[in-house]
């Protein structure tokens, strides 16, 4: 890509209607091709993160949008024609702006966002809600089949301290979120 283009493109945040992020990305990509704006719009991103859920006792990996309702666009929006085409794309609710003009992200902001994206891609999030006192069954490891109560929750480490009865004694075990399932 020509050096002049790289210097004129900046990162912006577009606000979309809820659940329409992918549709907006596709519409923008079509418009970029139709209006021959490849030199003005470099990248359009809908950042995602991996989420691990437990469904029916099975580990299921899915994806979720990292910033619901927002997409990132690297473009030259100082160019009036490009700005007009982006702004009038169907399902674009707005753009982060200063008054009537789009406001680009600072280098520090875009660095932070890309670090979040990198972390989200590398380290899946476990999507489970637990409460102290809740009864769970162990589904993985040497204590599979045991039932116990949650004594403590560490969301940072994604671990639980579960108290089970072994040989008539209350025994605390540290287990990962993925080693247990909730009992109804």
N, C-alpha and C positions, 0 to 999 in steps of 0.2 A: 504494500500500500504506500502511496506517495507520502513523503515526510510531512508535507503541508496538511494533509488530511489528519494524520495522527495528532498534530498540534492543535487542530481546531475542534476535534471531538472531545466531549466531556461526558461524564456519567450523570444521568438524571434519574429521578424516581417518578414513575407514572402511577397514578391512583386509578384502579379499575373497579368496576362493579364486582360485588362479591361473587367469587367462584368463576369469574370470567378471565382470569389471568392468561390461561393458555389460548383462549379465543382471541384476546387482544394481541398476544404475541404473533399468532398466525396471521391475523388481519394486518398487523404492521409489516410483517415479512412480505406479504402479498403486495402491499402498497409500495414498499421500498423497491420491489422488482418492477411493478407497473409504472412507477414514476422515475425509474432509473436513478435511485438515490443511494446505491451501494457505496458511493464515495462519501456520503453524508451520514449514513446510519451504519455503524460497524457491527454492533452486537445488541441483541435483545435477550434478556435473561429472566426466567422465572425460577429463582433458586428453590431447591427442594431439600428436604432432610429425610433420612431413613428413619422409620419408626417400627419398633418391634412390639407387636401386640400378642396377647395370648387369647386365642379363640378356641373354645371347646377343648382346653388343655393343650392345644398345639401352638407352637411358636410360628407367627406369621409376620413376614417383613413387608411393609408397605411404604409408600412415600407420601409426604405431606408438604405443602408449600411452606417455605421458611418464613415468608412475609406475605400472609394472605391479604389480598386486595391491592398488592403492589407488584410492579415489575421494574426491572432496571434496564435502562437503554443508554448505550454509548453512541452519541450522535453530535452533529453540529447543529444545535438548535438556535444558534445565532443567525443562521440562514433562514430568512423569513418563509420561504417556500417549504422547507423541511419542517419547520415549526408548525406551520399551518396544516400540513398533511398529518403529522403526529397528533396534533391537538384535536383534529376532527375525525380521528379513527373511531369507529363504532365501539362502544362500551368503555372508552377512556373517560373516566369521571373527572380527571384533572391531573395536574402535575405539581410537584413541590415547586413553589415559585416565590419570587419577591415581587409583589405587585402583579403586573400583567405579563412579566417575562419569566421564563423558566429559570430556576436557580440550580446550577450544577453542584454536585457533591464536592466537598473538598478532598484533597488527596488523603488526608487522615481518615475521613469518613469512609471513603471507598476502600481503603486498606482494612479498616475494621469490619466492614461488610464482607469483604472477600475472605477475611479470616473466619468469620462466622460461617460462611458457605463451606469453606474447607473443613472446618470442624464438623459441620453437619453431615458432610459426605463421608468423613472418616469414622465417625463415632455415632452409631444409631442411638436414638432415644427410646427408652422403654416406656410405653404408654400404659401405665397401670396406676390405679388409685387404690391405696391401702389406708386402713385406719387402725390405730391401736385397739386391741381387744377383738379384732376381726378374726374369724376362724378360717384357716387355710389348710389345704392338703399339700403335702410335699409330692411333687411329680418327677423329681430328678435327683439322683445322687443316692448315697447309701441308706437314706431314711425314706425312700420312696414309699408312699402309702400311709405314712404317719400323718396324723392330724394334730394341729396345734393352734395356739393363739399368738397373734402378733403382739410383741412386747415393745418393740422399738422399730423405727423406720429411718433409714438413711438414704434420702433421695439423691444426695450427691454421689454416693458410691453405688446406688441402686441395690441396696441390701436391706434385709429384714432380720430382726432377732425374733425367732419364733420359739415359743416354749412348748415342748412336746413331753409326753409322759413315757419314759423308758424305764422298765423294771420298777414300776410304781413310784418313780421319782421325776419331778419336774426338771427337765433339762433344756437349757437355752441353746439354740443353734443359730449360727449366722448363715443365712441363705441369700442367694441372689433373687431378684424379682422373678426371674425366669424359672426358678426351681419350685415355685408354688403356684397353686391356683386357688381362687376364692371358692368357698363353699356357700351355697345359697341358703 
